[in-house]
Amino acid sequence: MEMPEKALDPRAKLMIVLSLSSLAVLIRNIYILVGILLVSVLLSIVFHSPILSIFKKFKRVLWIFVFLIFIQSLFHSHGTSIMNVGSITLITTEGMLKGIQLVLRMLIIISSATIMATNSSREVIQGLVQWKIPYEIAFMVSIAIRFLPTFTEEIKDVVTAIQLRGIELDKIPLKKRIKIYSYVLMPIVANSLIKARKLSTAMEMKGFGIYSKRTSYHLLKMQWTDYAVMFVTITTFTLIIGLNYF
């Protein structure tokens, strides 16, 4: 099954993303979370989002997910012990499940968010504005969505620069690797703040927000397929929440 990237109104896609992300946070059953992740990935593929290329990049940071599972395990002492150091229990079955839940939630949110990348930022802003959301907030949301790929590319460039200097991150002990990444994070954040300041200056130079009301040349019109998708999405979301909480 294939669907053109822009076959649906961005508001219908946003409803799908919000529903999947909300379910990722609210659901605790690990099997249901796996099912939601599969649905999220399938929808991302159907909408031709860059989900596969993003998941391929996750191979380089796979250790982060393993580290998150381990950290979560340390704070949950219930369940059967899996790893002990003397009389101290490090990892339990309950802690392991909590860690896996956290990773699944992150993957669901990331994979579902890629669906919005199939629309231009202008369409996303217009859709939110027609939902009576203030233009400033809609613009901020759109910029945040579009800024994520840039942030990812900067991380990739920094990691490549480290590797060109002869440092093989895969062969470095975990403790030193975390230390290196902490050093890498600061210049990336600083560069992001510089870009944000430049963007703010450019917006002020162009008179952003000078008029209280904006007009639009292109208006989005929802079709019956958009309403059908939104109805199915809301119904499915309500049923899953109802079956798990009531």
C-alpha positions in Angstrom: 0.0 0.0 0.0 1.4 3.4 -1.0 0.0 6.8 -0.6 1.3 10.1 -2.1 3.2 12.2 0.4 0.7 15.0 0.4 -2.5 13.0 -0.1 -3.7 14.0 3.3 -4.2 17.4 4.9 -1.3 18.2 7.3 -4.0 18.5 10.1 -5.0 14.9 9.6 -1.3 13.8 9.8 -0.9 15.9 12.9 -3.8 14.1 14.5 -2.1 10.8 13.8 1.2 12.0 15.2 -0.5 13.4 18.4 -2.5 10.2 18.9 0.5 7.9 18.5 2.7 10.0 20.7 0.0 10.2 23.4 -0.4 6.5 23.3 3.3 6.0 23.7 3.2 8.0 26.9 0.0 6.7 28.4 0.2 2.9 27.6 2.3 0.7 29.9 1.7 -2.7 28.3 4.9 -3.6 26.5 3.2 -5.7 23.9 0.8 -2.9 23.0 3.7 -0.5 22.8 5.4 -2.9 20.3 2.2 -2.9 18.2 2.0 0.9 18.3 5.6 1.1 17.2 4.9 -1.2 14.2 1.9 0.8 13.2 3.9 4.0 13.5 6.7 2.7 11.3 4.2 1.3 8.8 2.4 4.6 8.5 5.8 6.4 8.1 6.7 4.1 5.2 3.2 4.6 3.6 3.6 8.4 3.7 7.2 8.1 2.3 8.8 9.7 5.3 12.6 9.3 5.8 12.0 6.7 8.6 14.3 4.0 7.2 17.3 6.3 6.8 16.8 7.6 10.4 16.7 4.1 11.8 19.9 3.3 10.0 21.6 6.2 11.7 20.4 4.8 15.1 23.0 2.0 14.7 25.7 4.4 15.6 23.9 5.4 18.9 22.5 2.0 19.7 24.6 2.0 22.9 22.6 5.0 24.2 19.4 2.8 24.2 21.2 0.0 26.0 22.5 2.6 28.5 19.0 3.9 29.0 17.7 0.4 29.7 20.5 -0.2 32.2 19.9 3.2 34.0 16.1 2.4 34.2 17.0 -1.0 35.7 19.0 0.6 38.5 16.0 2.5 39.8 13.6 -0.4 39.9 14.5 -3.1 42.4 11.3 -5.1 42.0 11.2 -8.4 40.2 13.7 -11.3 39.7 17.3 -10.4 40.0 19.3 -10.7 36.7 22.7 -9.1 37.7 24.2 -8.7 41.1 27.5 -7.2 42.4 28.0 -8.8 45.8 24.8 -8.2 47.8 23.8 -5.3 45.6 21.2 -6.0 42.9 21.9 -4.0 39.7 19.4 -5.3 37.2 16.0 -6.9 37.7 13.3 -8.2 35.3 11.0 -5.3 36.3 13.7 -2.8 35.8 14.6 -4.3 32.4 10.9 -4.0 31.3 10.8 -0.4 32.4 13.9 0.4 30.4 12.5 -1.4 27.3 9.2 0.6 27.7 11.2 3.9 27.7 13.1 3.0 24.6 9.9 1.9 22.8 8.2 5.2 23.7 11.2 7.1 22.3 11.1 5.2 19.1 7.3 5.6 18.7 7.6 9.4 19.2 10.5 9.7 16.8 9.0 7.5 14.1 5.6 9.1 14.2 7.2 12.6 14.1 8.8 11.8 10.7 5.3 11.7 9.2 5.1 15.5 9.5 8.3 15.8 7.5 6.3 14.9 4.4 4.7 18.3 4.3 6.3 21.7 3.9 6.6 24.0 6.9 4.3 26.5 5.1 1.5 23.8 4.9 2.0 22.8 8.6 1.8 26.5 9.7 -1.3 27.1 7.6 -3.0 24.0 8.9 -2.4 25.1 12.5 -3.6 28.6 11.8 -6.8 27.3 10.3 -7.2 25.4 13.6 -7.4 28.8 15.2 -3.9 28.4 16.7 -2.0 31.8 16.9 0.4 32.2 14.0 3.4 32.8 16.3 2.8 29.4 18.0 2.2 27.6 14.7 5.4 29.1 13.3 7.4 28.0 16.4 6.1 24.4 16.1 7.0 24.3 12.5 10.5 25.6 13.1 11.0 23.1 15.8 10.0 20.2 13.5 12.3 21.5 10.7 15.2 22.2 13.0 15.5 18.5 14.1 17.1 17.2 10.9 19.6 20.1 11.0 20.4 19.3 14.6 20.9 15.6 13.5 23.2 16.5 10.7 25.4 18.7 13.0 25.8 15.7 15.3 26.7 13.5 12.4 29.3 16.1 11.1 30.9 16.3 14.6 31.1 12.5 14.9 32.6 12.3 11.4 35.2 15.0 12.4 36.1 12.9 15.5 36.6 9.8 13.4 38.7 11.6 10.8 41.1 12.4 13.7 41.7 8.7 14.2 39.4 8.2 17.1 37.3 5.0 16.7 34.3 5.5 19.0 33.2 1.9 18.7 36.4 0.7 20.3 36.5 3.2 23.2 35.2 2.1 26.6 31.7 3.3 27.4 32.8 5.7 30.2 35.3 7.5 27.9 32.7 7.5 25.0 30.1 9.2 27.2 32.8 11.8 28.2 33.6 12.5 24.5 29.9 12.9 23.6 29.5 15.4 26.5 32.3 17.5 25.0 30.6 17.3 21.6 27.3 18.4 22.9 28.3 21.8 24.1 29.5 23.2 20.6 26.4 21.7 19.0 24.1 23.5 21.5 26.1 26.7 21.1 25.9 26.6 17.3 22.1 26.0 17.6 21.7 29.1 19.8 23.7 31.1 17.2 21.4 29.9 14.4 18.4 30.7 16.6 19.7 34.3 17.1 20.3 34.7 13.4 16.8 33.5 12.6 15.3 35.8 15.2 17.2 38.8 13.6 16.1 37.9 10.1 12.5 37.6 11.3 12.7 41.1 12.9 14.2 42.6 9.8 11.3 41.2 7.7 8.7 42.6 10.1 7.5 39.3 11.6 4.5 39.9 13.8 4.1 43.6 12.8 0.5 43.0 11.8 -2.1 41.7 14.2 -3.9 39.7 11.5 -2.4 37.8 8.6 -4.0 36.9 5.3 -3.2 33.7 3.4 -3.1 33.2 -0.4 -3.3 29.5 -0.1 -6.0 27.9 2.1 -6.1 24.2 3.0 -9.4 22.3 2.4 -10.0 19.0 4.1 -11.5 16.2 1.9 -13.6 13.3 3.0 -10.5 11.1 3.3 -9.0 13.6 5.8 -12.2 13.4 8.0 -12.3 9.6 7.7 -8.7 9.3 8.8 -9.2 11.7 11.7 -12.4 9.8 12.7 -10.6 6.4 12.6 -7.6 7.8 14.5 -9.7 9.4 17.3 -11.9 6.2 17.6 -8.9 3.9 17.8 -7.2 6.2 20.3 -10.3 6.2 22.5 -10.8 2.5 22.3 -7.1 1.7 23.3 -7.3 4.1 26.2 -10.7 2.8 27.3 -9.5 -0.8 27.2 -6.4 -0.1 29.2 -7.8 2.3 31.9 -11.5 1.4 32.3 
